[in-house]
Amino acid sequence: MNSLTDNSLMLQVKAGQIEKMGLLFERYHRALFAFFYHANGHSAASEDLVQNVFYRMLKYRHTFTGEGEFRTWMYHLARNVLADAAKKHKASRYHQDVADWTEKIAGASTADGSLQQAQDVALLHRALARLSPDQREVLVLSRFQELKYEQIAQLLDTTVGAVKVRAHRALCQLKEIYLKLENGSKVREL
């Protein structure tokens, strides 16, 4: 059953075999959680947003044609869910819970990890949070979700070249922010 492609599973869901959505959920719920967590930094909200994406997949299953990749269609829905959530909760800021986030994504406890590694992850997450939403989105899709530039270009309705430029600029900006935060924390330790 696991040898079925994502497209064929979604086409079966579209045809009324709703139970096949469970396989898609198993394949993608962690990746979607990571996508949302990078965007909002809050575990509970990210879990809710993942559920909303799968709800919308069921609701809008008639729009899936099977011509493009399922992942691109799924992330298109995820971006819409994220935009809708941002409109609803524009004034509220979420607290960062890096340990919980790491546990969810890795599926394992971080208790055996070093303190330095946990601090580095927290610093990276703080740096990501300081990027503009567009920069963060391109980095999350390309680096963390491992989407190809062609998929991201289709998702963002732009060219592959534009995606490469955005990703490069976002990575440079992330490095700059990270180094500033790192130097700031070293100064405080002294």
QUIDATA-V29651 format. One record per run of one state. SS is the DSSP state (h for helix, s for strand, l for the rest). FROM is the first residue (numbers start at 1). LEN is the number of residues. Records with the same first field share a line. If there is no record, write none. Layout:
# QUIDATA-V29651
SS->FROM-LEN ; FROM-LEN
This chain:
# QUIDATA-V29651
l->1-5 ; 15-3 ; 41-2 ; 60-1 ; 64-6 ; 89-9 ; 107-8 ; 131-2 ; 145-4 ; 157-3 ; 190-1
h->6-9 ; 18-23 ; 43-17 ; 61-3 ; 70-19 ; 98-9 ; 115-16 ; 133-12 ; 149-8 ; 160-30
